[in-house]
Every structure is written in C-alpha cells, then in structure tokens.
C-alpha cells in the first residue's frame, strides 16, 4: 500500500483530470478501501482543497473551486505549456503583469525536473518575439470590463480621444479583443446608436457598473469587426489590396495584426491593411512575395510606379 502522502498526491491527481469519481473507482485506482478514500478526502479538505461529495446511485467526489489557490499537479506537457504562457505574459501588454508572471515562472521552474527545465530553456534561447510593443493596460481595468461583458452590465467610462480630449461614454460591452499590440473593447454605444471600438488603454471606468441590459445581436465576428475598424484609424494610409494567392496561402504570410484577409474566389483574396507611410506600405506588400493589385488608394499606385522606375534604373 502506498504511503499516505504519496497516496494523497495520487488522489489529488485523479480528481484534477476528471470531473466526477465514485468512491469505488478511486479505491480501485489507489488499491485501498472506500473508507481510506473517505479519510484521504478529508485530509485534502484540511489542506484547503474543496472536495465535494454526494451520496446515492450517482454519488461520488468532485474537486471544486475553493476560497484559496491550492497547489496544482501538472503533467509534463501542461507544465511546459504553462511555462511558455508565463514567459509570453512577462513580455505582454498588461500593466504590472510582467513581474507577477516572472515570479510565478520562477516558482514553477524551481519545481520542474531537469528534463523539463531543459525544454523550457531550449525554447527560450531558440526563439525570439517579433511582436510590436504597444501601450499597456491596467489588469484591473481588463478584469472589470471583461466582467461587464460577461454579466451584461452597462459600462460608463471616461475615454481619451486621439486629440487627448476626454468624454464620458455609455456603452453595452460585448467583447475584449487583443490584436497582438493593443486591447480593444467592442461595444454598443448608447449615445451614438452604433457598434464602436474603443482602445482599452484609453478608457477609465466609472463605478459602479450597471444596470443590466439585454444583449443585442453583435457583429458576426468580433475580432474581424475590430480589425477592420481599427485598421482605418490606426494607419495614416488605409489600403485594399487584391492578392493573387488563395486566402489560406496568404494567411501564412500576413500577420493577423497587419490587416484583414477575405477570400475572393479560389485563387485570390483581398487584404484590408495600411501603413504610416506609402514607402512602408509598399515595402510590406512587396515583402509578401506574391503578385498583387492595388484597389485603393490611388496614391499607392502612383508610388509603386515611381518605385518601379527606380528599381529599373537600379538594375541598369
């Protein structure tokens, strides 16, 4: 028979991988009696784990959320996934989460066996992030806004526009969308009677939230709606480009934050994108290494003609 401490870890591991267990099933897995299972469950409760039990034909045990954060048991793949997620969060866009993520990662790495530490080290040393650094958002703001989205609570906030002027907005929040650089809130603006997109780093919630509202039919795809809307605002030169490649092929070359791809027949797709300058935009399109035609704007076509003449002269 396993020692009590080892058996408790085995029991905890079983409770974490499946929602419901009968006492007889746990007893067979641990090679003990059902009375020992009951005693071990009580020991876990003393340690802070919320283990619920029920009687009857469908009775058994279930690990539920408690009032504290108890230790978790992770298998090898789960531990590596958590480690990678924490490392990515440490370089993310949420204010103050960097230090918290590094502390959690340090605790995780201290408990990992050497083989898993080596896997994490290899992934850390062999990869580099090319994600652009955008403005950070306070974690408490994201949490409050996300809760209002979930509970359908009316949200009021002071919003700073591009010119720095602030105004009070009343919205019915729908979804938070992360584009890789910035966090956005998609919401129904009650004062303007339309769906609007707000940068989360520019809003300051006014408490309390509420009252509750009845959700409206949202745009079909929240992420697509936000990317399309922010594209026209984020870039000085918005553009529509027809790529001579299927959408699935172009999708492997165009970063999600660079624009919105839409299929245009089996062999073409349309990219809604933009740039801060025409040379930057032309350089990005040429870097995709596919044939394309400019649908908008006309100025980009003129710039490409000038660039083509310069390239011909450079080639002799």
VEXVOKE-873809 format. One record per residue (C-alpha): x, y, z; chain. Coordinates in steps of 0.2 Angstrom, whole numbers, plus 5000, padded with zeros to 4 digits. Example, Ala and Ser with C-alpha at 12.3 -4.5 7.8 and 13.67 -1.06 7.14 Angstrom:
2
+------+------+------+----+
|   c1 |   c2 |   c3 | ch |
+------+------+------+----+
| 5062 | 4978 | 5039 |  A |
| 5068 | 4995 | 5036 |  A |
+------+------+------+----+
END
This chain:
316
+------+------+------+----+
|   c1 |   c2 |   c3 | ch |
+------+------+------+----+
| 5000 | 5000 | 5000 |  A |
| 5006 | 5017 | 4996 |  A |
| 5012 | 5029 | 5010 |  A |
| 4998 | 5042 | 5015 |  A |
| 5007 | 5057 | 5007 |  A |
| 5011 | 5048 | 4991 |  A |
| 4993 | 5042 | 4991 |  A |
| 4986 | 5059 | 4993 |  A |
| 4996 | 5066 | 4978 |  A |
| 4989 | 5052 | 4968 |  A |
| 4971 | 5055 | 4974 |  A |
| 4973 | 5074 | 4970 |  A |
| 4980 | 5070 | 4953 |  A |
| 4965 | 5059 | 4949 |  A |
| 4952 | 5072 | 4955 |  A |
| 4961 | 5085 | 4944 |  A |
| 4960 | 5075 | 4927 |  A |
| 4941 | 5070 | 4928 |  A |
| 4926 | 5079 | 4935 |  A |
| 4917 | 5066 | 4944 |  A |
| 4923 | 5050 | 4953 |  A |
| 4914 | 5037 | 4963 |  A |
| 4922 | 5031 | 4979 |  A |
| 4923 | 5013 | 4972 |  A |
| 4933 | 5019 | 4957 |  A |
| 4945 | 5029 | 4967 |  A |
| 4948 | 5014 | 4979 |  A |
| 4952 | 5003 | 4964 |  A |
| 4964 | 5016 | 4957 |  A |
| 4973 | 5018 | 4973 |  A |
| 4971 | 5000 | 4979 |  A |
| 4963 | 5005 | 4995 |  A |
| 4946 | 5003 | 5003 |  A |
| 4932 | 5016 | 5001 |  A |
| 4934 | 5020 | 5019 |  A |
| 4953 | 5025 | 5016 |  A |
| 4947 | 5036 | 5001 |  A |
| 4935 | 5045 | 5013 |  A |
| 4948 | 5048 | 5026 |  A |
| 4960 | 5054 | 5012 |  A |
| 4947 | 5066 | 5005 |  A |
| 4945 | 5073 | 5022 |  A |
| 4964 | 5076 | 5023 |  A |
| 4963 | 5086 | 5007 |  A |
| 4950 | 5097 | 5014 |  A |
| 4960 | 5101 | 5029 |  A |
| 4974 | 5106 | 5016 |  A |
| 4962 | 5118 | 5008 |  A |
| 4955 | 5108 | 4993 |  A |
| 4937 | 5110 | 4991 |  A |
| 4931 | 5092 | 4988 |  A |
| 4913 | 5089 | 4987 |  A |
| 4904 | 5073 | 4990 |  A |
| 4887 | 5066 | 4986 |  A |
| 4878 | 5050 | 4991 |  A |
| 4866 | 5039 | 4981 |  A |
| 4867 | 5029 | 4965 |  A |
| 4876 | 5044 | 4956 |  A |
| 4886 | 5049 | 4971 |  A |
| 4904 | 5052 | 4972 |  A |
| 4918 | 5065 | 4973 |  A |
| 4922 | 5081 | 4964 |  A |
| 4936 | 5094 | 4965 |  A |
| 4928 | 5111 | 4966 |  A |
| 4934 | 5129 | 4967 |  A |
| 4939 | 5134 | 4984 |  A |
| 4942 | 5150 | 4993 |  A |
| 4961 | 5149 | 4991 |  A |
| 4973 | 5144 | 4977 |  A |
| 4980 | 5126 | 4982 |  A |
| 4995 | 5118 | 4973 |  A |
| 4991 | 5111 | 4956 |  A |
| 4998 | 5094 | 4949 |  A |
| 5003 | 5096 | 4931 |  A |
| 5009 | 5083 | 4919 |  A |
| 5025 | 5086 | 4908 |  A |
| 5016 | 5094 | 4893 |  A |
| 5005 | 5105 | 4904 |  A |
| 5020 | 5111 | 4914 |  A |
| 5029 | 5116 | 4898 |  A |
| 5013 | 5125 | 4891 |  A |
| 5011 | 5135 | 4907 |  A |
| 5029 | 5140 | 4907 |  A |
| 5028 | 5146 | 4890 |  A |
| 5012 | 5156 | 4893 |  A |
| 5020 | 5164 | 4908 |  A |
| 5035 | 5169 | 4898 |  A |
| 5025 | 5176 | 4885 |  A |
| 5014 | 5186 | 4898 |  A |
| 5030 | 5193 | 4905 |  A |
| 5033 | 5202 | 4889 |  A |
| 5014 | 5206 | 4886 |  A |
| 5003 | 5221 | 4886 |  A |
| 4995 | 5221 | 4903 |  A |
| 5002 | 5234 | 4916 |  A |
| 5011 | 5226 | 4931 |  A |
| 5009 | 5208 | 4925 |  A |
| 5027 | 5206 | 4919 |  A |
| 5034 | 5205 | 4937 |  A |
| 5019 | 5194 | 4943 |  A |
| 5022 | 5182 | 4928 |  A |
| 5041 | 5181 | 4931 |  A |
| 5038 | 5177 | 4950 |  A |
| 5026 | 5163 | 4945 |  A |
| 5038 | 5156 | 4932 |  A |
| 5052 | 5156 | 4944 |  A |
| 5041 | 5146 | 4957 |  A |
| 5037 | 5134 | 4943 |  A |
| 5054 | 5131 | 4936 |  A |
| 5061 | 5128 | 4954 |  A |
| 5049 | 5113 | 4955 |  A |
| 5052 | 5106 | 4937 |  A |
| 5063 | 5091 | 4934 |  A |
| 5079 | 5094 | 4925 |  A |
| 5072 | 5087 | 4908 |  A |
| 5058 | 5100 | 4908 |  A |
| 5069 | 5114 | 4913 |  A |
| 5080 | 5110 | 4898 |  A |
| 5065 | 5110 | 4887 |  A |
| 5060 | 5127 | 4893 |  A |
| 5077 | 5134 | 4892 |  A |
| 5079 | 5127 | 4874 |  A |
| 5063 | 5136 | 4869 |  A |
| 5068 | 5152 | 4877 |  A |
| 5085 | 5153 | 4870 |  A |
| 5080 | 5147 | 4852 |  A |
| 5065 | 5159 | 4850 |  A |
| 5063 | 5177 | 4848 |  A |
| 5047 | 5188 | 4848 |  A |
| 5044 | 5200 | 4834 |  A |
| 5028 | 5206 | 4841 |  A |
| 5027 | 5225 | 4842 |  A |
| 5026 | 5233 | 4859 |  A |
| 5010 | 5243 | 4861 |  A |
| 5003 | 5253 | 4876 |  A |
| 5000 | 5243 | 4891 |  A |
| 4983 | 5241 | 4900 |  A |
| 4979 | 5240 | 4919 |  A |
| 4975 | 5222 | 4923 |  A |
| 4961 | 5229 | 4935 |  A |
| 4953 | 5238 | 4920 |  A |
| 4953 | 5222 | 4909 |  A |
| 4945 | 5212 | 4923 |  A |
| 4932 | 5225 | 4926 |  A |
| 4927 | 5227 | 4908 |  A |
| 4928 | 5208 | 4905 |  A |
| 4916 | 5205 | 4920 |  A |
| 4904 | 5218 | 4912 |  A |
| 4904 | 5209 | 4896 |  A |
| 4900 | 5193 | 4904 |  A |
| 4887 | 5199 | 4915 |  A |
| 4879 | 5211 | 4903 |  A |
| 4882 | 5226 | 4914 |  A |
| 4881 | 5244 | 4907 |  A |
| 4898 | 5252 | 4907 |  A |
| 4902 | 5270 | 4909 |  A |
| 4920 | 5277 | 4906 |  A |
| 4930 | 5292 | 4903 |  A |
| 4938 | 5290 | 4886 |  A |
| 4953 | 5299 | 4879 |  A |
| 4952 | 5303 | 4860 |  A |
| 4967 | 5304 | 4848 |  A |
| 4967 | 5323 | 4852 |  A |
| 4969 | 5320 | 4871 |  A |
| 4951 | 5326 | 4875 |  A |
| 4941 | 5316 | 4886 |  A |
| 4922 | 5312 | 4885 |  A |
| 4910 | 5301 | 4896 |  A |
| 4904 | 5286 | 4886 |  A |
| 4889 | 5274 | 4890 |  A |
| 4891 | 5258 | 4881 |  A |
| 4884 | 5240 | 4882 |  A |
| 4901 | 5230 | 4882 |  A |
| 4902 | 5214 | 4871 |  A |
| 4920 | 5208 | 4869 |  A |
| 4938 | 5212 | 4873 |  A |
| 4949 | 5209 | 4858 |  A |
| 4968 | 5208 | 4858 |  A |
| 4976 | 5211 | 4841 |  A |
| 4994 | 5207 | 4846 |  A |
| 4998 | 5225 | 4851 |  A |
| 4983 | 5233 | 4859 |  A |
| 4967 | 5228 | 4868 |  A |
| 4951 | 5234 | 4861 |  A |
| 4933 | 5234 | 4868 |  A |
| 4919 | 5231 | 4855 |  A |
| 4903 | 5239 | 4862 |  A |
| 4886 | 5246 | 4858 |  A |
| 4887 | 5265 | 4861 |  A |
| 4871 | 5270 | 4868 |  A |
| 4873 | 5289 | 4864 |  A |
| 4879 | 5286 | 4846 |  A |
| 4867 | 5271 | 4842 |  A |
| 4880 | 5260 | 4834 |  A |
| 4894 | 5247 | 4837 |  A |
| 4910 | 5256 | 4842 |  A |
| 4928 | 5250 | 4845 |  A |
| 4937 | 5258 | 4860 |  A |
| 4956 | 5256 | 4865 |  A |
| 4956 | 5249 | 4882 |  A |
| 4972 | 5259 | 4887 |  A |
| 4962 | 5275 | 4884 |  A |
| 4947 | 5271 | 4895 |  A |
| 4945 | 5274 | 4913 |  A |
| 4929 | 5265 | 4920 |  A |
| 4917 | 5275 | 4931 |  A |
| 4910 | 5264 | 4945 |  A |
| 4898 | 5257 | 4949 |  A |
| 4894 | 5247 | 4933 |  A |
| 4876 | 5243 | 4928 |  A |
| 4861 | 5241 | 4927 |  A |
| 4860 | 5225 | 4917 |  A |
| 4855 | 5226 | 4898 |  A |
| 4848 | 5214 | 4886 |  A |
| 4862 | 5209 | 4874 |  A |
| 4860 | 5215 | 4856 |  A |
| 4864 | 5204 | 4840 |  A |
| 4883 | 5208 | 4839 |  A |
| 4893 | 5208 | 4823 |  A |
| 4896 | 5191 | 4816 |  A |
| 4914 | 5190 | 4821 |  A |
| 4920 | 5202 | 4835 |  A |
| 4938 | 5201 | 4830 |  A |
| 4935 | 5204 | 4812 |  A |
| 4925 | 5219 | 4816 |  A |
| 4938 | 5226 | 4827 |  A |
| 4952 | 5223 | 4815 |  A |
| 4943 | 5231 | 4801 |  A |
| 4938 | 5246 | 4811 |  A |
| 4955 | 5249 | 4819 |  A |
| 4963 | 5247 | 4803 |  A |
| 4956 | 5263 | 4796 |  A |
| 4960 | 5273 | 4812 |  A |
| 4977 | 5265 | 4816 |  A |
| 4985 | 5269 | 4799 |  A |
| 4988 | 5285 | 4790 |  A |
| 4986 | 5277 | 4773 |  A |
| 4972 | 5263 | 4774 |  A |
| 4973 | 5252 | 4758 |  A |
| 4963 | 5237 | 4750 |  A |
| 4974 | 5225 | 4740 |  A |
| 4970 | 5210 | 4729 |  A |
| 4982 | 5197 | 4732 |  A |
| 4985 | 5184 | 4718 |  A |
| 4985 | 5169 | 4731 |  A |
| 4972 | 5159 | 4740 |  A |
| 4967 | 5166 | 4757 |  A |
| 4974 | 5151 | 4766 |  A |
| 4991 | 5154 | 4757 |  A |
| 4991 | 5172 | 4760 |  A |
| 4986 | 5169 | 4778 |  A |
| 5003 | 5161 | 4782 |  A |
| 5012 | 5177 | 4776 |  A |
| 5001 | 5191 | 4783 |  A |
| 5002 | 5193 | 4802 |  A |
| 4985 | 5194 | 4810 |  A |
| 4988 | 5212 | 4816 |  A |
| 4993 | 5218 | 4799 |  A |
| 4976 | 5218 | 4792 |  A |
| 4960 | 5208 | 4787 |  A |
| 4960 | 5194 | 4774 |  A |
| 4945 | 5190 | 4764 |  A |
| 4943 | 5176 | 4751 |  A |
| 4940 | 5182 | 4733 |  A |
| 4937 | 5166 | 4723 |  A |
| 4948 | 5151 | 4724 |  A |
| 4964 | 5159 | 4719 |  A |
| 4963 | 5177 | 4726 |  A |
| 4960 | 5186 | 4742 |  A |
| 4958 | 5204 | 4747 |  A |
| 4968 | 5212 | 4761 |  A |
| 4962 | 5227 | 4770 |  A |
| 4978 | 5234 | 4778 |  A |
| 4988 | 5251 | 4778 |  A |
| 5004 | 5260 | 4783 |  A |
| 5010 | 5275 | 4792 |  A |
| 5019 | 5280 | 4775 |  A |
| 5017 | 5275 | 4757 |  A |
| 5035 | 5268 | 4756 |  A |
| 5032 | 5257 | 4772 |  A |
| 5016 | 5251 | 4765 |  A |
| 5024 | 5247 | 4748 |  A |
| 5038 | 5238 | 4756 |  A |
| 5027 | 5227 | 4767 |  A |
| 5017 | 5222 | 4751 |  A |
| 5032 | 5218 | 4741 |  A |
| 5039 | 5208 | 4756 |  A |
| 5024 | 5196 | 4754 |  A |
| 5032 | 5189 | 4738 |  A |
| 5015 | 5187 | 4729 |  A |
| 5008 | 5196 | 4714 |  A |
| 4995 | 5210 | 4719 |  A |
| 4985 | 5224 | 4713 |  A |
| 4980 | 5240 | 4722 |  A |
| 4961 | 5243 | 4724 |  A |
| 4964 | 5258 | 4735 |  A |
| 4971 | 5271 | 4737 |  A |
| 4976 | 5278 | 4720 |  A |
| 4991 | 5287 | 4728 |  A |
| 4999 | 5270 | 4732 |  A |
| 4998 | 5265 | 4714 |  A |
| 5007 | 5281 | 4709 |  A |
| 5020 | 5277 | 4722 |  A |
| 5023 | 5260 | 4716 |  A |
| 5025 | 5266 | 4698 |  A |
| 5039 | 5278 | 4704 |  A |
| 5046 | 5264 | 4714 |  A |
| 5046 | 5253 | 4699 |  A |
| 5055 | 5266 | 4688 |  A |
| 5068 | 5267 | 4702 |  A |
| 5071 | 5249 | 4703 |  A |
| 5073 | 5248 | 4683 |  A |
| 5086 | 5261 | 4684 |  A |
| 5095 | 5252 | 4698 |  A |
| 5095 | 5236 | 4688 |  A |
| 5104 | 5245 | 4673 |  A |
+------+------+------+----+
END
